[in-house]
Amino acid sequence: MLTSDSSFNTWMGREALAEAMIPVIGRLYRENNVVTSIHGRSLINKSTMNILKAHRFARRISKDELLLEETAPLLQTLAQLELGPAAIDVARLNEKFKAEGGGATLEEFLRAELTDVVGKRGGGHQTSTDVVLYGFGRIGRLLARLLIEKAGGGHGLRLRAIVVRRGSDNDLAKRASLLRRDSVHGPFEGTIRINEAANIITANGVQIQVIYSDNPATIDYTAYGIHDALVVDNTGRWRDADGLSQHLQSKGVARVLLTAPGNGDLKNIVHGINHDSILKSDKIVTAASCTTNAITPVLKAINDKYGVVHGHVETVHSFTNDQNLIDNFHKGDRRGRSAALNMVITETGAAKAVTKALPELLGKLTGSSIRVPTPDVSLAILNLSLENGTTKDEVNNFLREMSLHSDLRKQIDYIDSPEVVSTDFVGSRRTGIVDGLATISNDKNLILYVWYDNEFGYSCQVVRVMEEMAGVNRPSFPAMNVVEEAMSVLVALGSV
C-alpha cells in the first residue's frame, strides 16, 4: 500500500516527465510540422496538467492508463528522426510497439513504422493554401482557433483574412476580443494583438487581415497578397451555387466551402463518409450541418453491420443565434419565443441531408428537433429498426471498436460513464459520442444516444474538409496494417 509521501513523490515524478515532454512536443510541431496526440487529443500547446490528464484519459480507450515512462522516450526518439510533416497518435503508436515490436528497439520500430516521413524534415514540396473566413461568428471564430493551432511551420492551411461588415468604430477591437474570450470554449490559448491602422489581428504570430465588405463579389484579395484562396462562408446567407459563386468573382479566390447544408446539386460532404468524392473541379462544396456530421458516421456503421430498415432522428439541440433571447417577432414558427426560457420544437433537415452522404438510406429516415436552453452541446436520439437483430452489449462493443480501429475513428467516439452530462463534451474533436449506458436494444429495435459539440466538433469536421479540398493532409500514424484493415471491414460487415 502506498503511503501519502510515496504517492506524492510518484506524482511529482510524473509531473517532471510531463514537463520534459513539452519542449519536445513543441520542437516536433514547429520544426517538423508534426502534430502529436493521445487518442485524437492534441498535445500541442498543452500544459503539464493537460498532458497528465491526456495520459489518464487513455484508460477510457484501452482500459489502461498510458504511462509517461513509455511515451517520454517515444517522443524523444521521434525528435531524433528528422521527420517530415505527420499526424502521430502517441498512444496508438505505443500500443503497436508493445504488441508488434517483436524484439526490435524503439528506434528500429519507429524507423520502420514511419518510414515514409523519416528523414524528410524540410524536404519535398511543401505547399500551403490561403484561407479566408467570410463571416466571423460562432463557427468562424472556432475555425480561426483551429487554423491558428494547426499553423505549424507555415505549411498547410494558412489563415490570411476574415471578411465582416463593420459594426462600430471600434469594430477591430471587438472582433479581437471575441476571439480572445469565449463564454463556452474558454480563453484563447495564446496572445492576440491588433493593428488598427492596418486592420490586422495577430494571433500567436498569425497575421489576419480584417476586410470590411458586404459584397462577396467585389473584393480584391490579391491586394493583400492572397492568391488562389479557399473562402469559407460562415454566414449562411447563400446556400445555392448561384449565391455562393459570387465569391468566385473576387480576385484571388479559387474555391468556396459553405459551413451549412447546401441546396440543389452542391455536394454535402461529411468527412469520413464521402470526402473522397471531392474533385479538383469542384469549385463549391458544403460541409453539411453539425447534426448531419454527428449522426451520419454512426448511421453508416450501424447500417453496414445490421442494416437500417427505417428510423427517426430526434435532436435535443442547444439554442442558436437564429432564435430570440426574449419573445419577439421571428419569421420562423416558434423561434420567436425566448430561447433562454423554453424548449422549442422546430424542424431539422439533418435526416434528409444524411442521404446526400449515404444514398443507401434514402427514404428511410425522418427527423425533428427540440431546441433547449443550453449554449452548446446537443444530443441526437437515433430510433432505428434493423434488418438484423442485436443486443446492447454487442452493439456497444461494435461501436467502441469502430471508435478505436476503423476509418471512422476521427468521427465516432464512445463513452460508458454513468455520470457524464452535456458540458462534459464541450471541446470534443469527435463529431458524435455514443453514450453506451443509454443504449436500448430489443432485437431489431435499437435506440442510440449520440452526444455532439455542435460548435467545436463540427468545426473540426469543417477543417478536415478544408484540408481535403486543399490537398494538405498530413499522413497519419500509425496507419492501419493489412490485418487491421481486413478486421475493420469484417467487423463492419458483421462477419466477426
N, C-alpha and C positions, 0 to 999 in steps of 0.2 A: 504494500500500500504506500502511495506517495505521501510524504509529509508536505506541509504547506510550503516549507523552504524549497524542497526539491521540485515541487510543482512550479513554483515561481521561477526557479533557476532554468527549468526546461523552457518555460515561456520566454524568458529573456534570451535564451539561445536561439529560439525560433525567430524572435524579433530581429536578432542580429543577422540571421541568414536572409530574412526578407529585405532588410535594409541593404545588404550587399547585392541583392538582385536588381535593385532599382537602376543603378548606373549601367548595368549590363543590358537590361531591357531597353533603356534609353539609347545606348550606342547602336544596338541592333536596329532600332527604329530609325534613328537619324542618319546613320552612316550606310546602312544596308537596305533600308526600306523594308524591314522585316517586322511584321506585326505578330506579337505573341499573345496567346490567350490560354485560358483554362476552361475547357468545355464550352468554348464560344464566348467566354467573358474576357474582354480585353484587359491586358496588363499594362497598356500604355498609359503613362502619366498617372499611375496609381500610387497611393500612399502605402507605407509599410503595413498599416492595418488592413487596407483593402486587399493587399496581396495575401495576407494571412487568412482573411475571410474567403478569398477565392480558393485557397487550398482546402479550407474546411468545407466549403460548398461541394467540392468534388465527391464527398461521401454520398450525396444525394443521387449521383450518377452511377458511380462504380461501387457503392456500398462501403468503400474505404476512404478515409481521409488521405489526401495527397500529401506526401512527405516532402518537406522542403529540403531534407537531406538528399533527396533524389533529384528534385528539379533544379537545385542550385548548380550542381556540376553539369547537368544537361545544358543549362543556359550558358555557362562558362565555355563549354565545348562548342556550342553553336557560334559563339562570338569569335572563335578562332578559325572558323571555316570559310571566311571571306564570302559569305552568302550573297546571292542576288536577291531581288525582291521576292517575298514569300509571305504567306499567312501560315503560322505554325501553332498548332494546338499542343502545348507542352504536356498537358495531362494525357492526351491520347498517344502522343509520341512516347512518353514514358511507359505507358501500359504496353505499347507494342514492343518496346525494347525488352521489358521483363518477360513478355510472352514469347517473343520470336528472336531474341538476341542470339541464341544458340552458341553462347560462349564467346562471342565477339566482344571486344572492348566497346565502351560507349562511343568513342570517336569512330571506330570502324563501322559500327551500326549506323551512326548518323551520316557518315560519308556515303554509305550505300543507300540509305533511305532518302537522302536529299540530293542525290547525285545530279539532278537537273539544275540545281542552283548553287552547288558548292563551287567556290572559286569564281563566281560570276559577279562579284561586287563591282559595280560601276561599269560592267561590260555590256555588250549588246546595245540594241537601240531602244533606249527607254523613252517612252512618249508620255505626253501629258495632254489633257483636254481641258480647255477653258470652260468654266461653268458660270452661268448667270441664273440667279434666282429671281424670277419675276413674281414679286409678292413676298412679303416678309412677315407672315402671320405665324400661327402655331406650328405648322409643318415647315414653313420656310426657315424659321429660326432653329428648329431642331436639325434640319438638313445642314444649316450652316455649322452647327456644333459638330456634327458628324464629319463633314468635309474638312473642317479645321483639324479635328482629331486625326484624320487619315492623311494629312498633308505630307507626312514622311519627309523624304528628301526632295520634295517638289515635283515628283512624278505622279502620274495617275490623274485623278480629278483635281483640278485647281479652281477653287472658288475665286472668281475675279470681280464679280459685281452683283449687286441687288438692284432691282428696279421697283420703286414705290411712287405713290402720289404724295406730294409734300403735304403734311398735315398741320404744320405750325412753323413758326420762325425758328424754334429750337428742335426741329424735326430730327436732325442727325443725332443729337444728344439723347433724345428719347428712344430712337431706334437702337442705339448702342446700349442704353440702359435695359431695354427689353431683352437684348441678347445676353447681357451680364447677369440679370436676375430673372428667375422663373419660379412662380409660386408652386408649381407642380414638380418640376425636374431639378430644382435647386440652382445654386450659383454656377456660372460658367467657370470651368476649371482652367484658369489662366489669367492673362492680363488683356485688357481692352483699352485702346486709346482712340481718340478721334482727331481728325484734322478738318476743322470746319471750313477753312479756306479752299481745300481741295475736295471736300465732301468724301472723305475716306475714313473708314473704320479699320483699325489694325488690331487683329485678334491673334495673339500668340505668333506674331510676326507675319501673319497672312493679311495682306492689304486688300480690302474690299471696297471697291468703288461704289458709292451710292449714287444712282442715276434717278433723277426725278422725271417721270413721264407718265402720261395717261394714254399713250398710243403705242401699242406694241410694234407697229409697222414702220415707225419713223426714227428709230434710234440708230445712231451710227456707233456701234460698239468698237469699230476699228479705231475710232478717235481715242479710245482708251487703251489701245494695244491689244484688244480682244479679237481673236480670229477663230473661225470655224467652231463657234461656241455651241454647247448644249444648253439650251434655255429650258429651265424647269419652271413651268407655270403652276404656281401655288394658289392662284386667285380663284379658280373655279368659274370665272366669268364666261369662259368659252369652253364648250365641251365637244364641238364637232370639228371636222377638218377645215371647214371654211374659216371659222373663228380663229383657230389655233395657227393656221397658215399665215396669219398676219405677222407672226414672229419671224417667219422666213423671209419677209420682205425687208427686214432690217439688215444693214450691213454687218457682217461678221457672224451671222447665225447659220449653223449647219443643220441642227436637228432640234426637235422640241419634245419634251416629256411633260405630260399632264399628271398631276397628283390627285386624280379623281377618276371615276369611271367615264369613259368616252362614249359618245354617241355615234351611230352609223357604223361604218366598216372599220373604224380605228381598232387597232389591236389592243386589247386589255391584257396586260402582262402581269402574271403573278409569278414572281421569281421562285424557281424551284419546280414550277409546273410547266410553263410554256415559254420560258425566256429564250429557249433555243430557236423560237420562231421569229425572233427579231432579225431582220435582214439589214444590210448596209443601205439598201434602197429605201428603207422605212424612214421617212423624214419626221413623222409624228407618231408617237407611241404614248399609251396611257398606262399608269400603274394601278388601275382599278381603285377600289376603296379599301379602307382599313379592315372592314368586316370581311370582304371578299378574300383579302390576303390572309386573314386569320383562319377562316374555315376551309378554304379550298385545299390546302395540303392535307388536313385531317380527313376531309371527304375523299380525296384521291386514295389515301392509304386504306381507308375502310372499303371503298368501292373496289379497289384492286384485290383485296383479300376476301371480302364477304359478299360483295355485290349489293348495291343500293337499289331497291325497288322504287321507293319514294321516300320523301322526308320533308319535315318542316323545320325551318331555322328561325328561332326566336332570339333576338338580341336584346340584352339589357345593357343599354348604351349610355355612357356619360353624356351630359348635355354638351352642346357645341355653340359656337358664336352665332349660328343661324337662328337660335332661339332668343326670346326676350327674357331679360332678367326679372322684370315685373310685367304684369299684364299690359299688353298694348297691341295695336294693330299689327298683324302679320298676314301676308298673303297666303301662307300655308295653313292647313287645318291644324288646330290645337297648338301650333307652335307659338302663337301669340300669348299663351298663358305662361306664367312665371316658371322658368326653368329651375330656379333655385328652390321652389316650393312644391313642385308637382312631379309625379310620374306622368309622362305624356306618351300616349300611344301614337305612333307615326308609321309611315311606310319605310321600307328599305328595299333597294334594288339588288341587294347582295346575292340573294338566292338565284335571281335571273343572271346576274353578272358572272356567277360561278361557271355557268355553262359556256361562256366565251373562252374560258381557260380549260374547262373539262366538258367538251361537247357530248360525251357519253352520258352526262346527267341531264341533258336537255329534256324538259317537260317533267322531271322527276322531283323538283324542289319547289316549295313555297317559302315565303318569309315575311316576317313582320318585326317591329321593333318597339321597345319601350324606352324612352329617354328618362334618365333618373338624375337626381340632384347630386352627382359627383362630377368632379372636373376632368377625370381621366381614368382609364382602365375600364374595359367593358367585358361582358360575358355573353358568349354565344351558346345557346342550348340546341343541340342537334338531336331531333327526334326522328329516328330512322327505322324503316322497315327493310330487312335484309333478305337476300336470296338464301344465304347460308347462316344457320344459327351459330351462336357463340355464347360464352359465359363472361361474367365480369372479369374474372381473373385472366382468362385467355386474351380478351381484347385489350385489357390494361397492359399485360406483358408485351403484347404485339406493339402497341403504341409506344411503350417505353423503349423497346428495341429500335423502332423507327426513329425515335428522337436521338438515339446514340449511333446507329450504324447504317443509316440509309442516306440516300441523296437528299432527303428532306430534313436532315438533322439541323440545318440552319433555320428552318421554319418551325418545326414541331418541337415543343418541349413537353415535359411530363413531370407532375408532382403528385405526391400522395400524403401530404401533411394534413392532419386534422385541424390545424389552426390558421391556415392561410386565408387572407381576405384580399379585397381588390388592391389596396395600397401596396401590398407585398409585390405586385407585379409592375409597379412604376419603373420604367427604365429597362424592361425586358427587351432583349435584342431578338428574341424569337417572336414569330408572328402569332402563334397560338400555343397556349399551355394547357394541356389536358389535365383536368383535376380528377385523378384516378379514383379517389374515395367517393366522388359524386356519381361515378358511372353506374347506370342501371341497365342490366341486360336480362332479357327474358326470351331466350332462344333467338327468334328472328326479330325481336323488337329491342332496339338499342337507343339509349339516351346518353349523350356525351355532353359534358360541360367544359367549355373551352374559354379560358381567360385570355385577354389580349390588351396590351397597352396600345390603344387606338391612335396614339400620337407617336410615341418613340419606336415601338415595334414596327409600325407601318413605315416610319421614316427610314428605318434600317432596310426594309424591303425596297424602298424607292432608290436608295443609294446602290443597292445590288443591281437594280435595273439600269441605273446610270452607268455603272461600271461595265455592264454587258454592252450597252449601246456604244460606249467609248472604246471598248476592247482593251481595258486596262486592268483586268482582273489579275490579282496576284495568284500564282499557283498555291494550292492548299496542301499542307502536310500534317499528319501522314495521309497519303492517298489510300483509298481502299484497294486492297490487293484483289487478285482474281477470285480467290476463295470467298472473301468478304462480299464482293460484288455479286457473286453467284448466290450466296446465302441471302443477301438482301432481296434479290429477285424472288427466290423461293419463299421467303417469309411473306413478301407482298402478295404472292400468288396463292399463299395458303398451303404450300406443299410441305412445310415443316412447322 
